[in-house]
Amino acid sequence: MKPMDYKDFRHSLKGSRPPRGLPVLLRALWYDAKGDWDRAHGLAAAERNAAAARVHAYLHRKEGDSDNANYWYARADAERPHASVGKEWEALVRRLLEKGES
């Protein structure tokens, strides 16, 4: 079975459940894309690494909580992107898929 790429990930959003075996941070972004921010946040908040902090930051930015987002960007040692949240979501998914950072 070939590794999932971005196109596969986007296609999986047509389903009602994330693909089996999808790593936790990609599941968080999957649920976020499906409109379940609370579930996405719960998954990201339960992890304790820089990639999780980065996803956590994105989620708070998306909800409009700038102070909380900035805290998590700092925890991830990352700058707040100037791109739209949609572009940020795409970049996070691509990075997690390509580098296996989840």
C-alpha positions, 0 to 999 in steps of 0.5 A: 500500500502506498503512503498517503499523499495530500491528494489522498488526504483531501479525498478522505474528507469525503468519508465520515471517518478518518482513514484507519491508522491515520496518525493523531495530528493528521486526525486532528486536522482531518476533524478540523476540516470536517468542522469538528474543532473540539475533537481536533483540539482535544487530539492536538492538546493531548500530544506533547511535542513541537508538531502538536504545539504547531497544530494547536497554535493553528487551531486557536488562530482559526478560532480567533483566539490570538493570544492563545495561538501566539502562546502555542506558536512560541511553544512550537518555536514557530512564527505565526504565518501570514498566510490564510488559515486555509493555506496554513492548514494545507501546509501543516497537512503536507508537512505531517504527511511528508515528514511523518511528524505526528 
